[in-house]
Amino acid sequence: MLKNDKNTGTEIMKTFILDTNVLLYDPQALSKFQENDIIIPITVIEEIDRFKKDMNETGRNARHISRLLDQLRKVGSLSAGVRLETGGLLRVEIYEEKVMKRLPPELREDRGDNRILAVAVDFQEKDKRGPVILVTKDTNLRIKADALGLKAEDYESDKVDIEELYPGFSEIEVEPVVIDRLHGQGFSDTDLEMLPNEYVTLKDQVNPSHSAICRYDSAQSRLIPIRKIGKDGVWSIQPRNREQFFALDALLDDNIKLVTLVGKAGTGKTLLAIAAGLHKVAEENVYNRLLVSRPVFPMGRDLGFLPGDIEEKLTPWMQPIFDNVELLLSGHEAEKRHSKGYKELMAMGILDIEPLTYIRGRSIPNQYMIVDEAQNLTPHEIKTIITRAGEGTKIVLTGDPYQIDNPYVDASSNGLTYVVERFKEQTISGHITMNKGERSALAELAANLL
């Protein structure tokens, strides 16, 4: 965060002015700016106050920030500045109306964004120690700041370059003996550098039709074949492409405790995850229960706004999960000549479908837990969920980073892509980016063309 002066080699102090959305996105943001100064406009405090009663993650973050600032207030005057543990100085600044008059006519309306801009303009004119930078996750506010000659940046503490996201698999040309050894002895030693549980397609250098798919076992530095799927599939589901074979291998491996599946609509992420979960719970009895959840957008939205009992309140949000379960049950039970609906599975304790609102604060042991639409979660929310995992629990996160409804995250800053990058070197995690749609020809065309 500090900047070196090219002439003297000394470090130049920066002053960061924080927008409300930065603190609501990351309640630990005050510790992320090293020894640089932080300015919080009084307008931000007012806006945080409006969120603090919300019974969702944003409300919890607002309360956390309020408590933190109150603790700092006891150390010293926030108006004069309080020294943070990082070495920087934190100050709460009140904007002046006379500064507002120096803004262009279009920005003089008494609005929160304009008051924050006024504070930034005032600081840029008065503070000559170093650059003044407005930090906001609001794209339009960054544009306005740039038009005023202010330096503005997105809050990128947890940013991941979505175009460089780890895909989870690779393709390598090898000598024929490597493939023969893999098929013959059940493994093939390798000195290639790979990530734990990375999936690999081996292609014969001489005969391209001679190939094999496998997974890298980092503990023994060898390639091992992925599991074979029987003719009955996994709860009647057969993988239709290479990526789905990879995904099912990770989903069915009890040693891989965290699986992330990223892909566009129709690639089979949720369907495969639920099929594997039902297989592990109902067929193999490895886990006590299949717990399927998804964010009620925004995460934790009070379900009391909807009419009816709890089941009726949940139905609009959980219907995609119900649809997938019923599809699996229709195929699986047709083979067994009897029928069970998802409600019967829930009554038997095999299946539980809940919104993420009810996950926070719980300990979840020995369960197969699927979090659908995880791209709508912030890194902080994802951390809250994964830390709920008790002994023996496996967590599967699915989502499409390009279909985000949460205004506080984007394709690069959401919790799903954050987890993919942070866990890619861990031996207990596996990841697959799924590109090929299998829902229908129409759905695949729509995903690619529209």
C-alpha positions in Angstrom: 0.0 0.0 0.0 2.9 2.4 0.6 4.5 4.1 -2.4 8.2 4.7 -2.9 9.4 8.1 -3.9 11.6 7.6 -7.0 14.0 10.4 -6.1 14.6 9.7 -2.4 13.6 6.1 -2.1 11.5 7.0 0.9 8.0 5.7 1.3 5.1 8.1 0.6 2.1 8.0 2.9 -1.3 7.5 1.3 -4.7 8.6 2.5 -7.5 6.3 1.8 -11.1 7.5 2.0 -13.5 4.6 2.4 -17.0 4.3 1.0 -19.8 2.5 3.0 -19.8 -0.6 0.7 -16.2 -1.4 1.5 -16.9 -1.8 5.2 -20.1 -3.7 4.6 -18.3 -6.0 2.2 -15.4 -6.6 4.5 -15.7 -5.8 8.2 -12.0 -6.3 8.5 -11.1 -3.7 5.9 -9.6 -1.3 8.4 -6.7 -3.6 9.0 -5.9 -4.0 5.2 -4.3 -0.6 4.5 -1.0 -1.1 6.3 0.4 2.1 7.9 -1.5 4.4 5.6 -4.1 6.8 6.9 -7.8 6.0 6.6 -10.6 8.5 6.5 -14.2 7.6 7.1 -16.7 10.3 6.1 -19.4 10.9 8.7 -21.9 10.0 5.9 -20.6 6.5 5.9 -21.4 6.2 9.6 -24.9 7.4 8.9 -25.4 4.8 6.2 -23.9 2.0 8.3 -26.4 2.9 11.0 -29.3 2.3 8.6 -28.1 -1.3 8.0 -27.3 -2.4 11.5 -30.8 -3.7 12.3 -30.9 -6.0 9.3 -30.9 -9.7 10.2 -28.5 -10.7 7.4 -24.8 -10.7 6.7 -24.8 -7.0 5.7 -26.5 -6.1 9.0 -23.9 -8.3 11.0 -21.1 -6.5 9.2 -22.6 -3.1 10.0 -22.9 -4.0 13.7 -19.3 -5.3 13.7 -18.0 -2.1 12.2 -20.0 0.0 14.7 -18.6 -2.0 17.6 -15.1 -1.7 16.3 -15.3 2.1 15.9 -16.8 2.4 19.3 -13.8 0.5 20.8 -11.4 2.9 18.9 -13.4 5.9 20.2 -12.5 4.8 23.8 -8.8 4.9 22.8 -8.8 8.4 21.4 -10.8 11.0 19.5 -12.0 9.8 16.1 -12.2 13.4 14.9 -8.5 14.0 15.8 -7.4 10.5 14.7 -6.8 7.2 16.4 -3.7 5.1 15.7 -4.4 1.6 14.4 -2.4 -1.5 15.1 -1.2 -1.4 11.5 0.4 2.0 12.2 -2.0 4.1 10.2 -4.3 6.8 11.6 -8.0 6.4 11.4 -10.2 9.5 11.4 -13.9 10.2 11.0 -14.4 13.4 8.9 -17.3 15.7 8.6 -17.9 17.3 5.2 -18.4 21.0 4.8 -21.2 22.5 2.8 -18.8 25.1 1.3 -16.8 22.2 -0.3 -20.0 20.8 -1.8 -20.5 24.1 -3.6 -17.1 23.6 -5.4 -18.5 20.4 -7.0 -20.1 20.6 -10.4 -23.8 21.6 -10.3 -24.9 18.0 -11.1 -23.1 16.7 -8.0 -24.3 19.3 -5.5 -27.5 17.5 -4.5 -27.4 16.5 -0.9 -26.8 12.8 -1.4 -24.4 10.3 0.4 -22.2 9.8 -2.6 -21.8 13.5 -3.2 -20.9 14.2 0.4 -18.2 11.4 0.2 -16.9 13.1 -2.9 -16.8 16.4 -1.2 -14.7 15.0 1.6 -12.3 13.5 -0.9 -12.0 16.7 -2.9 -11.4 18.7 0.3 -8.6 16.3 1.4 -7.0 16.3 -2.0 -6.7 20.1 -1.8 -5.5 20.2 1.8 -3.4 17.1 2.3 0.0 17.4 0.5 1.7 14.5 2.3 0.8 12.0 -0.4 -1.9 10.8 -2.8 -5.5 10.8 -1.6 -7.4 7.7 -2.9 -11.2 7.1 -2.7 -11.8 3.4 -2.2 -15.3 2.2 -3.3 -16.9 -0.9 -4.8 -19.4 1.5 -6.6 -18.4 1.7 -10.2 -20.4 4.9 -10.9 -18.8 6.6 -7.9 -15.4 5.7 -9.2 -16.3 7.3 -12.5 -17.6 10.5 -10.8 -14.4 10.7 -8.8 -12.3 10.3 -11.9 -14.2 13.1 -13.6 -13.3 15.3 -10.6 -9.6 14.5 -10.9 -9.7 12.2 -7.9 -7.8 8.9 -7.8 -10.4 6.1 -7.2 -9.9 2.4 -6.7 -12.0 -0.7 -6.2 -11.4 -2.6 -2.9 -9.3 -5.4 -4.2 -8.2 -7.2 -1.0 -9.9 -10.5 -2.1 -9.9 -10.0 -5.9 -9.3 -12.9 -8.2 -8.6 -12.5 -11.9 -11.6 -14.5 -13.3 -9.9 -15.0 -16.6 -6.9 -16.6 -14.9 -9.1 -18.7 -12.5 -7.6 -22.2 -11.9 -9.6 -24.6 -14.1 -8.9 -27.7 -12.1 -7.7 -29.8 -15.0 -5.1 -29.9 -17.7 -4.1 -31.8 -20.9 -0.7 -33.3 -21.4 0.9 -35.2 -24.3 2.9 -38.2 -23.1 4.7 -41.2 -24.4 2.5 -44.2 -24.9 4.2 -46.1 -22.1 2.8 -43.7 -19.6 -0.8 -44.4 -20.5 -0.1 -48.1 -20.7 1.4 -48.0 -17.2 -1.6 -46.1 -15.8 -4.0 -48.7 -17.2 -1.8 -51.7 -16.3 -0.6 -51.0 -12.7 -3.3 -48.5 -11.7 -0.9 -45.5 -11.3 1.9 -43.8 -13.1 4.7 -41.9 -11.3 5.4 -38.4 -12.6 7.8 -35.5 -11.9 5.5 -33.0 -13.5 4.5 -30.0 -11.4 0.8 -30.2 -10.7 -1.6 -29.0 -8.0 -3.1 -31.5 -5.5 -6.1 -33.3 -7.0 -5.6 -31.7 -10.4 -7.3 -33.7 -13.1 -5.3 -34.6 -16.2 -6.1 -35.9 -19.7 -3.1 -37.8 -21.0 -2.8 -37.9 -24.8 -0.5 -40.2 -26.7 2.1 -38.3 -28.6 1.9 -40.8 -31.5 -1.7 -41.8 -31.5 -4.1 -39.0 -30.3 -7.0 -41.5 -30.0 -5.0 -43.3 -27.3 -5.7 -41.4 -24.1 -6.6 -41.6 -20.4 -8.1 -39.4 -17.8 -6.6 -39.4 -14.3 -6.0 -37.3 -11.1 -2.7 -36.2 -9.5 -2.1 -37.7 -6.1 0.2 -35.1 -4.5 1.0 -37.3 -1.5 2.7 -40.0 -3.7 3.6 -37.8 -6.7 1.7 -40.0 -9.1 -1.2 -40.1 -11.5 -4.1 -42.3 -10.6 -7.1 -43.3 -12.7 -10.4 -41.6 -11.8 -13.2 -43.9 -10.5 -15.3 -45.8 -12.9 -19.0 -45.1 -13.0 -21.1 -48.2 -13.4 -23.8 -48.7 -16.0 -26.5 -47.6 -13.5 -24.7 -44.3 -13.0 -24.9 -42.4 -9.7 -28.6 -42.2 -8.8 -29.3 -42.9 -12.5 -27.0 -40.0 -13.6 -24.3 -40.8 -16.1 -21.5 -38.3 -16.8 -21.9 -37.0 -20.3 -18.5 -35.3 -20.8 -14.9 -35.3 -19.4 -15.6 -32.4 -17.0 -18.5 -34.3 -15.5 -16.4 -37.4 -15.0 -13.9 -35.2 -13.2 -16.6 -33.6 -11.1 -18.1 -36.9 -10.0 -14.7 -38.3 -9.1 -14.2 -35.4 -6.7 -17.7 -35.5 -5.4 -17.5 -39.2 -4.6 -14.0 -39.1 -3.0 -14.4 -39.0 0.8 -10.8 -37.7 1.2 -11.6 -34.5 -0.7 -13.5 -32.5 1.9 -14.1 -29.4 -0.1 -15.2 -29.4 -3.8 -15.8 -26.3 -5.9 -17.7 -26.5 -9.2 -17.8 -23.4 -11.3 -19.7 -23.2 -14.6 -22.4 -21.6 -16.7 -26.0 -22.6 -16.5 -26.8 -26.2 -17.7 -23.3 -27.7 -17.1 -24.8 -30.1 -14.4 -23.1 -28.6 -11.3 -26.0 -28.9 -8.9 -27.5 -32.1 -10.4 -24.2 -34.0 -10.1 -23.6 -32.7 -6.6 -27.0 -33.7 -5.3 -26.7 -37.1 -7.1 -23.3 -37.8 -5.4 -24.7 -36.6 -2.1 -27.7 -38.9 -2.2 -25.5 -41.8 -3.2 -23.1 -41.2 -0.3 -25.9 -40.7 2.3 -28.6 -43.2 1.2 -26.5 -45.9 -0.6 -23.1 -45.9 1.1 -24.2 -44.5 4.5 -20.9 -42.5 4.7 -22.6 -39.3 5.9 -25.6 -38.9 8.2 -27.5 -36.5 6.0 -27.5 -34.5 2.8 -27.8 -30.8 3.5 -28.5 -28.6 0.5 -28.6 -24.9 0.9 -28.5 -21.7 -1.1 -28.5 -18.0 -0.4 -31.8 -16.3 0.0 -30.9 -13.2 -1.9 -29.6 -11.1 -0.3 -28.1 -13.7 2.1 -30.2 -13.9 5.2 -33.2 -12.0 3.9 -35.9 -12.1 6.4 -38.4 -14.8 5.2 -41.1 -13.2 7.3 -41.9 -10.9 4.3 -43.4 -13.8 2.5 -46.8 -15.3 3.4 -47.5 -18.7 4.8 -45.6 -21.2 7.0 -41.9 -21.8 6.8 -42.2 -24.4 4.0 -44.3 -22.0 1.9 -41.8 -19.2 2.6 -38.8 -21.3 1.4 -40.4 -22.7 -1.7 -39.7 -19.8 -4.1 -36.0 -19.8 -3.1 -35.5 -23.6 -2.9 -37.6 -24.7 -5.9 -34.5 -25.2 -8.1 -33.2 -27.6 -5.5 -36.5 -29.4 -5.3 -36.6 -29.8 -9.1 -33.2 -31.4 -9.2 -34.0 -33.8 -6.4 -37.3 -34.8 -8.0 -35.5 -35.4 -11.3 -33.0 -37.7 -9.6 -35.7 -39.5 -7.7 -37.8 -40.1 -10.8 -34.9 -41.8 -12.6 -33.6 -43.7 -9.6 -36.9 -44.9 -8.2 -38.1 -46.0 -11.6 -35.4 -48.6 -11.6 -36.4 -49.8 -8.1 -40.1 -49.9 -8.9 -41.2 -47.7 -6.1 -41.4 -44.0 -5.5 -40.2 -41.6 -2.9 -40.6 -37.8 -3.1 -38.2 -35.4 -1.6 -40.6 -34.8 1.3 -40.3 -38.4 2.3 -36.6 -38.3 2.1 -36.7 -35.2 4.4 -39.0 -37.0 6.8 -36.6 -40.0 6.9 -33.8 -37.6 7.8 -31.8 -38.4 4.7 -32.3 -35.0 3.1 -32.5 -31.5 4.5 -33.0 -28.3 2.4 -32.4 -25.0 4.2 -31.5 -21.4 3.3 -28.1 -20.2 4.5 -29.9 -17.9 6.9 -30.1 -20.8 9.3 -26.5 -22.1 8.8 -24.7 -19.4 10.7 -23.6 -20.3 14.2 -24.2 -24.0 13.8 -21.7 -26.9 13.9 -22.4 -29.4 11.1 -20.7 -32.8 11.7 -20.7 -35.8 9.4 -22.9 -34.3 6.7 -22.7 -33.9 2.9 -23.3 -30.2 2.5 -24.0 -28.5 -0.8 -24.1 -24.7 -1.1 -25.7 -23.8 -4.5 -25.4 -20.3 -6.1 -22.2 -19.7 -4.0 -21.2 -16.9 -6.4 -23.6 -14.6 -4.5 -21.6 -14.9 -1.3 -18.7 -12.6 -0.2 -15.4 -14.2 0.9 -16.3 -13.4 4.5 -19.7 -15.2 4.2 -17.9 -18.2 2.5 -15.5 -18.4 5.4 -18.4 -18.3 7.9 -20.0 -21.3 6.1 -16.9 -23.4 5.7 -15.9 -23.0 9.3 -19.3 -24.6 10.3 -18.0 -27.9 9.0 -17.6 -30.4 11.8 -15.7 -33.7 11.9 -16.4 -35.8 8.8 -18.4 -33.2 6.9 -17.8 -32.6 3.1 -18.7 -29.3 1.6 -19.5 -28.7 -2.1 -19.8 -25.2 -3.5 -21.4 -24.6 -6.9 -22.1 -21.5 -8.9 -21.6 -19.3 -12.0 -19.4 -16.2 -11.4 -21.0 -14.5 -14.3 -24.6 -14.7 -12.9 -24.3 -12.6 -9.7 -27.3 -11.0 -8.0 -25.4 -9.6 -4.9 -24.6 -5.9 -5.5 -21.6 -6.2 -3.2 -19.6 -8.7 -5.2 -18.7 -9.3 -8.9 -17.1 -12.0 -11.0 -13.7 -11.4 -9.4 -14.6 -10.6 -5.8 -17.2 -13.2 -4.9 -16.6 -15.9 -2.3 -16.7 -18.8 -4.8 -13.7 -17.7 -6.9 -11.9 -16.6 -3.8 -12.2 -20.1 -2.3 -11.0 -21.7 -5.6 -7.8 -19.7 -5.5 -7.1 -20.0 -1.8 -7.7 -23.8 -1.6 -6.1 -24.9 -4.9 -2.9 -26.0 -3.3 -4.6 -27.9 -0.4 -4.7 -31.7 -0.6 -8.3 -31.9 0.9 -9.8 -29.8 -1.9 -10.7 -30.3 -5.5 -12.0 -28.0 -8.2 -13.5 -28.3 -11.7 -14.5 -25.5 -14.1 -17.3 -26.9 -16.2 -17.7 -25.4 -19.6 -19.9 -27.7 -21.6 -23.6 -27.4 -21.2 -25.7 -30.6 -21.1 -29.1 -29.4 -20.2 -30.3 -29.1 -23.8 -29.1 -27.9 -27.1 -31.3 -24.8 -26.7 -30.0 -24.0 -23.2 -26.4 -24.4 -24.4 -27.0 -22.0 -27.3 -28.6 -19.5 -25.0 -25.8 -19.7 -22.5 -23.2 -19.1 -25.3 -25.0 -16.6 -27.5 -27.1 -14.4 -25.2 
